Amino acid sequence: MIRFALFGCGRIGRVHADSIDVHPRAELAWVYDPIESAASEVAKRYGTTIAPAVDVAIDDPSVDAVVIASATPTHVDLLTRAVQAGKALLCEKPIDLDLARVDRCWTDIAALNPIVMLGFNRRFDPSFREVRDRVAAGDIGRLEQLTIVSRDPAPAAPEYLNFFLDRYTPAYRAELDHLITAMEQGEQPSPGFDDGREALALADAARESLQTGQTVRLGPS
């Protein structure tokens, strides 16, 4: 049984709590959120304990892994502390919005050979996965160009937000199962820390290209 501590009890944190709760080889040991009511609601729903402080959950020797679903500015600190405590972890994207800070984080933890998985949940969605696998198998021939456009013209209605969580529930559950299986087999999960870094580098390059009108070439990380 893999015992988890969950940091962040907002919308996505609750999705992760549910994934842990229904997984036959996982147990939700602790939840933490600076908003007490959010932590209390999740703890009550899933029959677990509220951590009075981050360190209480991270330093618990019975905890095997943590899920970081808190606000983005907290990710690097929680990630670093969890790795230093010997925990595996699943961190929601992005690692941070500052590429230099992401690189410093990796410098601080790399020698510990951490088990770090990044929450690119759509890689585990059956529909997205099928498209990727069929492209990789050559079913459509040689891929010359792929264009994906995803944007909202206005803030989503509450009904859409409920739909979104239902739509991607299988992906979130498959994502957690991948981490658990990787831990049990002593393997590195994918996507990992480097995938998170490269996603941020691409986003920074896209913004620079938009602002300058120039092509931005990415070198090795």
VENFEN-V90325 format. One record per helix or strand. SS is the DSSP state (a for helix, b for strand). FROM is the first residue (numbers start at 0). LEN is the number of residues. If there is no record, write none. Layout:
ss->[SS:SS]
from->[FROM:FROM]
len->[LEN:LEN]
This chain:
ss->[b:a:b:a:b:a:b:a:b:a:b:a:a:a:a:a]
from->[1:10:25:35:48:53:64:71:87:98:115:120:125:157:168:192]
len->[6:12:7:11:2:5:4:13:4:14:3:4:11:10:17:20]
